[in-house]
Amino acid sequence: MGEPVKGGRGTASGAGDSSRGPDQLPRGRHGLLPSFVAANQRERILSAVVKATAELGYADMSVEAIIARAGVSRRTFYEHFKNKEDAFLAAYDAAVRQIVTHVRHAYLGQTTALERLHAGIGAYLQYLVNEPEIARMGVVEVLAAGPRALARRNDALRLFAEIIEDNIRQLVPSCRRPELTAETVVGGIYEVVFSRILAGRTGELSSLADDLLVAVLMLDVNVQELSPGSPPPPGPLATPTAPGRRRQ
């Protein structure tokens, strides 16, 4: 979820209160702008939603669990969100925005379609490794959070499919259904990620980038069909098929 908004804690009243969390604002009069206080509270609640969901699962997560981790009152929670579902959706949306920003940053720094795919997949997997609580919330627990959450998840998957579709069009101009291919690729990657996170093996994800890229390129085409300027793909696809033979 990223670092919560931090305010000055210096010599304000309550600065020495060891019961406060590192991101909680000081109690009493502190002179901070109401807008800053509200943003700080909201960010702490969203971070608490991620933690509570990862620790307890969406079904067992409660408003009480959220406010305990956020260090806010029940009244403050309901000033920002209607219920736990509302807070979960906001936390999920924030996580997706962060992942997309992270992936795009890696993706746009590359030149060829193949390099962009490799960088994007690698950045996505590494983000999940670095943020295991977000990984658990956004990949596994979102499936238990109801139809609105599933709709948000499907929107996110379509977004990533559109990115991959553009690159498939460049890598394999002869591909007749790049949109279907991209949808299948994203679904396959999601299933691989889901199974590892569910099994408590999130740390393995970053090592799968190369193999997943090979899987993405496992299309029934010859290496020569890749668009000009693209380097040969890694793994078995690096060896052209013999003339007159198709790969089995």
C-alpha positions as CSV (number, residue, x, y, z in Angstrom):
1,M,0.0,0.0,0.0
2,G,3.0,2.2,0.3
3,E,4.1,4.3,3.2
4,P,1.2,6.0,5.0
5,V,1.1,9.8,5.0
6,K,3.3,11.0,7.8
7,G,2.8,14.2,9.8
8,G,5.1,16.1,12.0
9,R,5.3,14.5,15.4
10,G,8.1,16.6,16.9
11,T,7.2,18.4,20.0
12,A,3.4,18.4,19.5
13,S,1.2,17.3,22.4
14,G,1.4,13.5,22.9
15,A,4.7,13.1,21.0
16,G,6.1,10.9,23.8
17,D,3.1,8.6,23.9
18,S,4.5,5.1,23.3
19,S,1.0,3.7,22.7
20,R,0.7,5.5,19.4
21,G,1.8,3.8,16.2
22,P,4.6,5.4,14.1
23,D,2.1,6.8,11.6
24,Q,-0.5,8.0,14.1
25,L,-1.0,11.7,14.6
26,P,-0.4,13.2,18.1
27,R,-3.3,13.5,20.4
28,G,-4.8,16.8,21.5
29,R,-4.1,20.1,19.8
30,H,-1.5,19.8,17.1
31,G,-2.1,22.6,14.6
32,L,-2.3,20.3,11.6
33,L,-4.7,21.1,8.8
34,P,-8.0,19.1,8.9
35,S,-7.4,18.0,5.3
36,F,-4.0,16.6,6.3
37,V,-5.5,14.8,9.3
38,A,-8.3,13.3,7.1
39,A,-5.8,12.1,4.5
40,N,-3.6,10.6,7.2
41,Q,-6.5,8.8,8.7
42,R,-7.7,7.4,5.4
43,E,-4.2,6.2,4.5
44,R,-3.9,4.4,7.8
45,I,-7.3,2.8,7.4
46,L,-6.4,1.5,3.9
47,S,-3.1,0.1,5.1
48,A,-4.9,-1.5,8.0
49,V,-7.4,-3.1,5.6
50,V,-4.5,-4.7,3.7
51,K,-3.0,-6.0,6.9
52,A,-6.3,-7.3,8.4
53,T,-7.3,-9.0,5.2
54,A,-3.9,-10.7,4.8
55,E,-3.9,-11.8,8.4
56,L,-7.5,-12.8,8.9
57,G,-9.0,-13.3,5.4
58,Y,-11.8,-11.1,4.1
59,A,-14.6,-13.2,5.6
60,D,-13.2,-12.9,9.2
61,M,-12.0,-9.3,8.8
62,S,-14.1,-6.8,10.7
63,V,-14.4,-3.1,11.2
64,E,-13.0,-3.7,14.7
65,A,-9.9,-5.4,13.3
66,I,-9.4,-2.6,10.9
67,I,-9.6,0.2,13.4
68,A,-7.4,-1.6,15.9
69,R,-4.6,-1.8,13.3
70,A,-5.2,1.7,12.0
71,G,-5.3,3.3,15.5
72,V,-8.5,5.3,14.7
73,S,-11.9,5.4,16.3
74,R,-15.0,3.7,15.0
75,R,-16.4,7.1,14.4
76,T,-13.4,8.1,12.3
77,F,-13.7,4.9,10.2
78,Y,-17.4,5.6,9.4
79,E,-16.5,9.2,8.4
80,H,-14.4,7.7,5.6
81,F,-16.2,4.4,4.7
82,K,-19.6,2.9,4.8
83,N,-18.6,-0.6,5.9
84,K,-15.7,-3.1,5.5
85,E,-16.6,-3.8,1.9
86,D,-16.3,-0.1,1.0
87,A,-12.9,0.1,2.7
88,F,-11.7,-3.1,1.0
89,L,-12.7,-1.8,-2.4
90,A,-10.8,1.4,-1.8
91,A,-7.7,-0.5,-0.6
92,Y,-7.9,-2.8,-3.6
93,D,-8.2,0.1,-6.0
94,A,-5.2,1.8,-4.4
95,A,-3.2,-1.4,-4.6
96,V,-4.0,-1.8,-8.3
97,R,-3.0,1.8,-9.1
98,Q,0.4,1.2,-7.3
99,I,1.0,-2.1,-9.2
100,V,0.1,-0.5,-12.6
101,T,2.4,2.5,-11.9
102,H,5.2,0.1,-10.9
103,V,4.7,-2.1,-14.0
104,R,4.4,0.8,-16.4
105,H,7.6,2.4,-15.1
106,A,9.5,-0.8,-15.9
107,Y,7.6,-1.4,-19.1
108,L,8.1,2.0,-20.7
109,G,11.8,2.0,-20.0
110,Q,12.3,-0.7,-22.7
111,T,12.5,-0.6,-26.5
112,T,11.3,-3.8,-28.0
113,A,8.0,-5.6,-27.4
114,L,9.9,-8.6,-26.0
115,E,11.9,-6.4,-23.6
116,R,8.7,-4.7,-22.5
117,L,6.9,-7.9,-21.8
118,H,9.9,-9.3,-19.8
119,A,10.2,-6.1,-17.8
120,G,6.5,-5.8,-17.1
121,I,6.1,-9.4,-16.0
122,G,9.2,-9.2,-13.8
123,A,8.1,-5.9,-12.2
124,Y,4.7,-7.3,-11.5
125,L,6.1,-10.4,-9.8
126,Q,8.7,-8.5,-7.9
127,Y,6.1,-6.1,-6.5
128,L,4.1,-9.0,-5.2
129,V,7.2,-10.5,-3.5
130,N,8.0,-7.1,-2.0
131,E,4.4,-6.6,-0.8
132,P,3.1,-10.0,0.3
133,E,0.1,-8.6,2.2
134,I,-1.1,-6.7,-0.9
135,A,-0.4,-9.9,-2.9
136,R,-2.6,-11.9,-0.5
137,M,-5.4,-9.3,-0.4
138,G,-5.4,-8.5,-4.2
139,V,-5.0,-12.0,-5.6
140,V,-6.5,-14.4,-3.1
141,E,-8.9,-12.6,-0.8
142,V,-10.5,-10.5,-3.5
143,L,-12.2,-13.7,-4.6
144,A,-14.1,-13.8,-1.3
145,A,-15.1,-10.1,-1.2
146,G,-18.2,-10.3,-3.2
147,P,-19.4,-9.3,-6.7
148,R,-18.2,-5.7,-6.6
149,A,-14.7,-6.8,-5.7
150,L,-14.8,-9.5,-8.5
151,A,-15.8,-6.8,-11.0
152,R,-12.8,-4.7,-9.9
153,R,-10.5,-7.7,-10.3
154,N,-11.9,-8.4,-13.8
155,D,-11.3,-4.8,-14.7
156,A,-7.7,-5.0,-13.5
157,L,-7.1,-8.2,-15.5
158,R,-8.5,-6.6,-18.7
159,L,-6.1,-3.7,-18.2
160,F,-3.1,-6.0,-18.1
161,A,-4.5,-8.0,-21.1
162,E,-4.7,-4.8,-23.1
163,I,-1.0,-4.2,-22.4
164,I,0.0,-7.7,-23.5
165,E,-2.3,-7.5,-26.5
166,D,-0.4,-4.6,-27.9
167,N,2.9,-6.5,-27.6
168,I,1.5,-9.6,-29.1
169,R,0.5,-7.6,-32.2
170,Q,4.1,-6.5,-32.6
171,L,5.8,-9.8,-31.7
172,V,3.5,-12.0,-33.8
173,P,1.8,-10.0,-36.5
174,S,0.2,-13.2,-37.9
175,C,-1.6,-13.9,-34.6
176,R,-5.3,-13.9,-35.7
177,R,-6.8,-13.3,-32.2
178,P,-4.4,-11.3,-30.2
179,E,-7.1,-10.1,-27.8
180,L,-8.0,-13.7,-27.0
181,T,-4.4,-14.7,-26.7
182,A,-3.7,-11.8,-24.3
183,E,-6.7,-12.8,-22.2
184,T,-5.5,-16.4,-22.0
185,V,-2.0,-15.3,-21.1
186,V,-3.1,-13.0,-18.3
187,G,-5.4,-15.7,-17.0
188,G,-2.6,-18.2,-17.0
189,I,-0.2,-15.9,-15.2
190,Y,-2.9,-15.0,-12.6
191,E,-3.5,-18.7,-11.9
192,V,0.3,-19.3,-11.4
193,V,0.5,-16.3,-9.1
194,F,-2.7,-17.3,-7.2
195,S,-1.5,-20.9,-6.5
196,R,1.9,-19.7,-5.2
197,I,0.3,-17.1,-2.9
198,L,-2.3,-19.5,-1.7
199,A,0.4,-22.0,-0.8
200,G,2.4,-19.5,1.1
201,R,5.1,-19.4,-1.6
202,T,4.9,-15.8,-2.7
203,G,8.7,-15.4,-2.4
204,E,9.1,-17.8,-5.4
205,L,7.3,-15.5,-7.8
206,S,10.2,-13.3,-8.8
207,S,12.1,-16.3,-10.1
208,L,9.3,-17.2,-12.5
209,A,9.6,-14.2,-14.9
210,D,11.8,-15.9,-17.5
211,D,9.7,-19.1,-17.6
212,L,6.4,-17.2,-17.8
213,L,7.8,-15.2,-20.7
214,V,8.6,-18.4,-22.5
215,A,5.1,-19.5,-21.9
216,V,3.7,-16.3,-23.3
217,L,5.7,-16.9,-26.5
218,M,4.7,-20.5,-26.8
219,L,2.6,-19.7,-29.9
220,D,2.4,-22.0,-32.9
221,V,4.7,-19.8,-35.0
222,N,8.3,-19.8,-36.1
223,V,10.8,-17.5,-34.6
224,Q,11.1,-15.9,-38.0
225,E,7.5,-14.6,-37.6
226,L,8.6,-12.2,-34.8
227,S,8.4,-8.6,-35.9
228,P,11.7,-7.1,-37.2
229,G,14.0,-5.7,-34.4
230,S,12.8,-8.2,-31.8
231,P,15.6,-10.3,-30.2
232,P,15.1,-14.1,-30.2
233,P,13.0,-15.2,-27.2
234,P,14.7,-17.1,-24.4
235,G,14.6,-20.9,-23.9
236,P,13.5,-23.4,-26.5
237,L,12.0,-20.8,-28.8
238,A,15.5,-19.5,-29.5
239,T,16.2,-22.4,-31.9
240,P,14.4,-22.0,-35.2
241,T,12.4,-25.0,-36.4
242,A,13.8,-26.9,-39.4
243,P,12.5,-26.0,-42.8
244,G,9.3,-27.8,-43.6
245,R,8.7,-28.9,-40.0
246,R,6.3,-27.5,-37.4
247,R,7.1,-27.8,-33.7
248,Q,5.1,-30.5,-32.0
